Amino acid sequence: MRISIKKVYYGLILGFVFILLMWTCMRDLVGSMCGNQIVSEQISPDKNFKCIVFVRDCGATTGFSTQVSIVRSNEKLRDDDTGNVLTISDHYYGGKTNKFGGADVKVKWVTSKRLLLRFDGEAEVGTKKNEVKEIEIMYDEIY
C-alpha cells in the first residue's frame, strides 16, 4: 500500500483547517474566560470621566485581582477590560477587603483632573500609573 505525498499534504491541510474551525467555534460559544465585577464607580466633578474599581476573575486557575480604570463617563466596563490605572495582585491577604474579597480601593476626585486612590500599602501592586487620560493620579497607601 503506497500513500502519495499529495494525499498526506492535503490531509494535513484539511486537519489544520478543521482544528482552526473548531477552535473558533468553541471560543465564540464559551466567550471570554475573564469577568469583571464592579465594586464602585465615581464620576468626575465635570462629569467627563468616571473611575471604576472592579474585581477581575479569569477562572479557577487564577485569583481575583482588584483593578481601577478611568474611562469616559458614557463608557461601560467590558469583561475583557483590564485596569488602566491600578492593578492589585490576587495575592492579597490584608484586612482591608472589598465585598468580593479583593483589596479595597477608595476613590476621591480632588478636582476634575486630579484623583486620589487609597489602598492597603501591604498589597502587591502590578500596575500603578501617575497619569491616565490627562488626569493626575495620587496615591495614599494605608498601613
C-alpha positions as CSV (number, residue, x, y, z in Angstrom):
1,M,0.0,0.0,0.0
2,R,1.5,3.2,-1.1
3,I,0.4,6.7,0.1
4,S,1.2,9.6,-2.1
5,I,2.8,12.8,-0.8
6,K,-0.1,14.8,-2.1
7,K,-2.6,12.9,0.0
8,V,-0.5,13.4,3.1
9,Y,-0.1,17.1,2.3
10,Y,-3.9,17.6,1.7
11,G,-4.7,15.6,4.8
12,L,-2.5,17.9,6.9
13,I,-4.1,21.0,5.4
14,L,-7.6,19.7,6.0
15,G,-6.7,18.7,9.5
16,F,-5.3,22.1,10.3
17,V,-8.4,23.9,8.8
18,F,-10.7,21.6,10.9
19,I,-8.8,22.3,14.1
20,L,-8.8,26.1,13.4
21,L,-12.6,26.0,12.7
22,M,-13.3,24.0,15.9
23,W,-11.2,26.4,18.0
24,T,-13.0,29.4,16.5
25,C,-16.4,27.9,17.2
26,M,-15.5,27.0,20.8
27,R,-14.1,30.4,21.5
28,D,-17.3,32.0,20.2
29,L,-19.5,29.7,22.3
30,V,-17.6,30.0,25.5
31,G,-16.6,33.6,25.2
32,S,-14.0,35.3,27.4
33,M,-12.8,33.3,30.4
34,C,-12.5,36.5,32.4
35,G,-15.2,38.5,34.1
36,N,-15.3,41.9,35.9
37,Q,-17.4,42.7,38.9
38,I,-17.8,46.4,39.6
39,V,-17.1,47.4,43.2
40,S,-17.7,51.2,42.7
41,E,-18.0,53.9,40.2
42,Q,-17.2,57.6,40.9
43,I,-18.0,60.3,38.3
44,S,-15.5,63.2,38.0
45,P,-16.8,66.7,39.1
46,D,-17.0,67.9,35.5
47,K,-18.9,64.6,34.6
48,N,-16.5,63.9,31.7
49,F,-14.9,60.8,33.2
50,K,-15.5,58.1,35.8
51,C,-13.3,56.0,37.9
52,I,-14.3,52.3,38.2
53,V,-13.0,50.0,40.9
54,F,-13.6,46.4,39.9
55,V,-12.5,42.8,40.7
56,R,-11.3,40.8,37.8
57,D,-11.7,37.0,37.8
58,C,-10.2,34.8,35.0
59,G,-11.3,31.4,36.1
60,A,-10.3,28.6,38.5
61,T,-6.6,28.8,37.8
62,T,-6.2,32.4,38.8
63,G,-7.4,34.5,41.8
64,F,-9.4,37.7,42.0
65,S,-7.4,40.9,41.4
66,T,-8.6,44.4,42.3
67,Q,-8.3,46.9,39.4
68,V,-9.0,50.5,38.7
69,S,-9.8,52.2,35.4
70,I,-10.6,55.7,34.2
71,V,-13.0,55.8,31.3
72,R,-15.2,58.4,29.6
73,S,-18.4,58.8,31.7
74,N,-20.6,57.3,28.9
75,E,-18.4,54.2,28.5
76,K,-19.2,50.9,30.2
77,L,-16.7,48.4,31.5
78,R,-16.5,45.2,29.4
79,D,-15.4,41.7,30.6
80,D,-12.3,41.9,28.5
81,D,-11.2,45.3,30.0
82,T,-8.3,45.4,32.4
83,G,-7.3,48.2,34.8
84,N,-5.6,51.2,33.1
85,V,-4.7,52.9,36.4
86,L,-4.0,50.5,39.2
87,T,-3.8,46.7,39.5
88,I,-3.5,44.9,42.8
89,S,-2.5,41.3,42.8
90,D,-4.7,38.4,43.8
91,H,-2.1,37.6,46.4
92,Y,-3.7,39.9,48.9
93,Y,-4.1,38.7,52.5
94,G,-4.7,42.0,54.2
95,G,-7.6,43.1,56.3
96,K,-9.0,45.8,54.1
97,T,-11.1,43.9,51.5
98,N,-14.0,44.8,49.2
99,K,-17.2,42.9,49.0
100,F,-15.6,40.4,46.6
101,G,-12.6,39.6,48.8
102,G,-10.0,41.6,46.9
103,A,-8.0,44.5,48.2
104,D,-10.2,47.5,48.9
105,V,-9.6,50.8,47.0
106,K,-11.2,54.1,48.0
107,V,-11.7,56.8,45.3
108,K,-11.9,60.5,45.8
109,W,-12.0,63.1,43.0
110,V,-10.0,66.0,44.3
111,T,-10.7,68.1,41.1
112,S,-11.8,67.1,37.6
113,K,-8.2,66.5,36.7
114,R,-6.9,65.0,40.0
115,L,-7.8,61.7,41.5
116,L,-6.8,60.2,44.9
117,L,-6.8,56.4,45.4
118,R,-6.4,54.9,48.9
119,F,-5.5,51.3,49.4
120,D,-3.6,48.9,51.7
121,G,0.1,49.5,51.4
122,E,0.7,45.8,52.1
123,A,-1.0,44.9,48.8
124,E,1.2,43.6,45.9
125,V,0.8,46.2,43.1
126,G,1.2,45.2,39.5
127,T,0.3,48.5,37.7
128,K,0.4,51.9,39.3
129,K,0.2,54.9,36.9
130,N,0.6,58.5,37.8
131,E,-1.4,59.9,34.9
132,V,-4.2,58.5,32.6
133,K,-6.2,60.5,30.1
134,E,-4.6,63.7,31.4
135,I,-5.8,63.0,34.9
136,E,-3.2,63.1,37.6
137,I,-3.4,60.1,40.0
138,M,-2.3,60.4,43.6
139,Y,-2.0,57.5,46.0
140,D,-2.4,57.2,49.7
141,E,-1.2,53.8,50.9
142,I,-2.8,52.9,54.2
143,Y,-0.9,50.6,56.7
